[in-house]
């Protein structure tokens, strides 16, 4: 009996050893093959002979585990770590594009100026299939709804499409003015109704800002009914937003229960809001810029699109959730970073006073802010773009519909391409001292008149915080007005005094750091906060 057990154990041991050796051999073999092919391919790229100048595939970063590829290294949650490593490899091997295996998919990271410009121009790349994945994983849509919401078929696109709706009702100057007007009205009303601000109160600045801006943005975009029905809407929304990329990458529910719950709870609330809105249709012929049930015109037009595409109420609610994220999740942290830098005692000594002088010049006689004037202030606008340069970690993601050369990089049908902003926004060849926040970076001086302005012209494939091409952010004009308007209303109407830093900020001297997360967050989150004393001025709103 003892001999039998011994034989069984020994057989199991041999089997296990065999398995370990096989896995080690497979991994070792995979690494050797991918390493060799990497070096061959990398050398081709630095070869200057005419033949080698033809487009060729970006070298595939070597890896051990077939299928998994570089997924684990890429998933490092310390934002910037992966890009810093890739940048060091780019300098070492003199490359301006690499490929990795990411969750089984051949993914080309392109960070040459010409390559990025080509991605934005190319008709051989698209995003719909990735958007469909977003629909299912992040927005909780059924597969059927996500295909209807993000149709790939070109004939479908010829009908009313979201792109057409955005260009008419989100990008046009009349739409932007209407949206900014409503946002500013609601934001000011929020501040006016906060009695504690008259006496003066200590707050964590970003936390304070987020709550007020959430109300103003959501009301401007979706109407007032949503938050009247669900005053706690932001609670689940924030959990969902913090976990958005984890959901997109398909983290199993077991490891992200709260994210899935928050997504489903938010979608459920939006379904109830949609049903209530549909029960109170506008009168025939009415087409206001804003109304309480469905908010801005762009939202109502989106709903027309939902009906054209035959989306279920559940699918519509998911689509509305991403529209809310569009307005909230980038502009709000961008405003936070800008305000933190303006108010930080570690910023250049005269930065705050120069911004104040510019802002005063945009104040109208009735005390309100002249928005068009704001968008022309040189230092404020330069600082805004510097925030986007330093704090946008965007991955422009496209699927490759047919094999194509993108600025010298050959990518095959079925692969995907990604253009990471971090690699170009922090490239010392493009921006001097790229790790430093320099609010004057985009200032210009007219050689003849000496007039100071700001400019981001000519930075095509180097600086692209709003993406580019067909899919470029349609909210970009409004976003800038919202960010600058928020900063102006706060700084012109309130005395805000620095008290100290709070939380786990990992920046220099306690200045807030970048919140952990997956690469590709767009405007990165803020870790830590700034404690300030805020008091309404006697001349304030
Ligand atoms: C600083 C603020 C913002 C930044 C950095 C930003 C950035 C981006 C980026 C990078 C994209 C994807 C572009 C691409 O794939 O090439 C995008 C898409 C989008 N953004 Fe923004 N955004 C901001 C603010 C806003 C605001 C305020 C709104 C709404 C009012 C908005 C609405 C949208 C929408 C609807 C899309 C999807 C467009 C589509 O699917 O074709 N964004 N944004």
Boltz pocket constraint, residues with backbone or C-beta under 6 A from the ligand:
constraints:
  - pocket:
      binder: B
      contacts: [[A, 163], [A, 322], [A, 323], [A, 326], [A, 327], [A, 328], [A, 330], [A, 331], [A, 334], [A, 388], [A, 392], [A, 394], [A, 395], [A, 396], [A, 397], [A, 464], [A, 465], [A, 466], [A, 467], [A, 468], [A, 469], [A, 470], [A, 471], [A, 472], [A, 473], [A, 474], [A, 475], [A, 476], [A, 478], [A, 479], [A, 482], [A, 522], [A, 523]]
      max_distance: 6.0
